[in-house]
Amino acid sequence: MRRTDEEVLRVLKKLALAAIAAGALAAVRKRSGGKVEADLWHEATRGPGAVSTPTDR
């Protein structure tokens, strides 16, 4: 069975949309993940229950 050019273009468009959506999701997750990590670092290194205290040089 031979596929028509229109079918091929339709599949390529779907693949492109899926790739764009995956890239956007990865960017959002990376951006929000960095903030969470920074918040955890701040919480761990500050206050009376700090597990580590940075030294000033």
Distance bins in CASP14 RR format, pairs under 12 A and 6 or more apart:
PFRMAT RR
TARGET T0000
AUTHOR 0000-0000-0000
RMODE 2
METHOD distances of the structure
MODEL  1
1 7 0 0 0 0 0 1 0 0 0 0 0
2 8 0 0 0 0 0 1 0 0 0 0 0
3 9 0 0 0 0 0 1 0 0 0 0 0
3 10 0 0 0 0 1 0 0 0 0 0 0
3 11 0 0 0 0 1 0 0 0 0 0 0
3 12 0 0 0 0 0 1 0 0 0 0 0
4 10 0 0 0 0 1 0 0 0 0 0 0
4 11 0 0 0 0 0 1 0 0 0 0 0
5 11 0 0 0 0 0 1 0 0 0 0 0
5 12 0 0 0 0 0 1 0 0 0 0 0
6 12 0 0 0 0 0 1 0 0 0 0 0
6 13 0 0 0 0 0 1 0 0 0 0 0
7 13 0 0 0 0 0 1 0 0 0 0 0
7 14 0 0 0 0 0 1 0 0 0 0 0
8 14 0 0 0 0 0 1 0 0 0 0 0
8 15 0 0 0 0 0 1 0 0 0 0 0
9 15 0 0 0 0 0 1 0 0 0 0 0
9 16 0 0 0 0 0 1 0 0 0 0 0
10 16 0 0 0 0 0 1 0 0 0 0 0
10 17 0 0 0 0 0 1 0 0 0 0 0
11 17 0 0 0 0 0 1 0 0 0 0 0
11 18 0 0 0 0 0 1 0 0 0 0 0
12 18 0 0 0 0 0 1 0 0 0 0 0
12 19 0 0 0 0 0 1 0 0 0 0 0
13 19 0 0 0 0 0 1 0 0 0 0 0
13 20 0 0 0 0 0 1 0 0 0 0 0
14 20 0 0 0 0 0 1 0 0 0 0 0
14 21 0 0 0 0 0 1 0 0 0 0 0
15 21 0 0 0 0 0 1 0 0 0 0 0
15 22 0 0 0 0 0 1 0 0 0 0 0
16 22 0 0 0 0 0 1 0 0 0 0 0
16 23 0 0 0 0 0 1 0 0 0 0 0
17 23 0 0 0 0 0 1 0 0 0 0 0
17 24 0 0 0 0 0 1 0 0 0 0 0
18 24 0 0 0 0 0 1 0 0 0 0 0
18 25 0 0 0 0 0 1 0 0 0 0 0
19 25 0 0 0 0 0 1 0 0 0 0 0
19 26 0 0 0 0 0 1 0 0 0 0 0
20 26 0 0 0 0 0 1 0 0 0 0 0
20 27 0 0 0 0 0 1 0 0 0 0 0
21 27 0 0 0 0 0 1 0 0 0 0 0
21 28 0 0 0 0 0 1 0 0 0 0 0
22 28 0 0 0 0 0 1 0 0 0 0 0
22 29 0 0 0 0 0 1 0 0 0 0 0
23 29 0 0 0 0 1 0 0 0 0 0 0
23 30 0 0 0 0 1 0 0 0 0 0 0
23 31 0 0 0 0 0 1 0 0 0 0 0
24 30 0 0 0 0 0 1 0 0 0 0 0
24 31 0 0 0 0 0 1 0 0 0 0 0
25 31 0 0 0 0 0 1 0 0 0 0 0
25 32 0 0 0 0 0 1 0 0 0 0 0
26 32 0 0 0 0 0 1 0 0 0 0 0
26 33 0 0 0 0 0 1 0 0 0 0 0
27 33 0 0 0 0 0 1 0 0 0 0 0
27 34 0 0 0 0 0 1 0 0 0 0 0
28 34 0 0 0 0 0 1 0 0 0 0 0
28 35 0 0 0 0 0 1 0 0 0 0 0
29 35 0 0 0 0 0 1 0 0 0 0 0
29 36 0 0 0 0 0 1 0 0 0 0 0
30 36 0 0 0 0 0 1 0 0 0 0 0
30 37 0 0 0 0 0 1 0 0 0 0 0
31 37 0 0 0 0 0 1 0 0 0 0 0
31 38 0 0 0 0 0 1 0 0 0 0 0
32 38 0 0 0 0 0 1 0 0 0 0 0
32 39 0 0 0 0 0 1 0 0 0 0 0
33 39 0 0 0 0 1 0 0 0 0 0 0
33 40 0 0 0 0 1 0 0 0 0 0 0
33 41 0 0 0 0 0 1 0 0 0 0 0
34 40 0 0 0 0 1 0 0 0 0 0 0
34 41 0 0 0 0 1 0 0 0 0 0 0
34 42 0 0 0 0 0 1 0 0 0 0 0
35 41 0 0 0 0 0 1 0 0 0 0 0
35 42 0 0 0 0 0 1 0 0 0 0 0
36 42 0 0 0 0 0 1 0 0 0 0 0
36 43 0 0 0 0 0 1 0 0 0 0 0
37 43 0 0 0 0 0 1 0 0 0 0 0
37 44 0 0 0 0 0 1 0 0 0 0 0
38 44 0 0 0 0 0 1 0 0 0 0 0
38 45 0 0 0 0 0 1 0 0 0 0 0
39 45 0 0 0 0 0 1 0 0 0 0 0
39 46 0 0 0 0 0 1 0 0 0 0 0
40 46 0 0 0 0 0 1 0 0 0 0 0
40 51 0 0 0 0 0 1 0 0 0 0 0
40 52 0 0 0 0 0 1 0 0 0 0 0
41 50 0 0 0 0 0 1 0 0 0 0 0
41 51 0 0 0 0 0 1 0 0 0 0 0
41 52 0 0 0 0 1 0 0 0 0 0 0
41 54 0 0 0 0 1 0 0 0 0 0 0
42 50 0 0 0 0 0 1 0 0 0 0 0
42 52 0 0 0 0 0 1 0 0 0 0 0
42 54 0 0 0 0 0 1 0 0 0 0 0
43 49 0 0 0 0 1 0 0 0 0 0 0
43 50 0 0 0 0 1 0 0 0 0 0 0
43 51 0 0 0 0 1 0 0 0 0 0 0
43 52 0 0 0 0 0 1 0 0 0 0 0
44 50 1 0 0 1 0 0 0 0 0 0 0
44 51 1 0 1 0 0 0 0 0 0 0 0
44 52 1 0 0 1 0 0 0 0 0 0 0
44 53 0 0 0 0 1 0 0 0 0 0 0
44 54 0 0 0 0 0 1 0 0 0 0 0
45 51 1 0 0 1 0 0 0 0 0 0 0
45 52 1 0 1 0 0 0 0 0 0 0 0
45 53 1 0 0 1 0 0 0 0 0 0 0
45 54 1 0 1 0 0 0 0 0 0 0 0
45 55 0 0 0 0 0 1 0 0 0 0 0
46 52 0 0 0 0 1 0 0 0 0 0 0
46 53 0 0 0 0 1 0 0 0 0 0 0
46 54 0 0 0 0 1 0 0 0 0 0 0
47 53 0 0 0 0 1 0 0 0 0 0 0
47 54 0 0 0 0 0 1 0 0 0 0 0
END
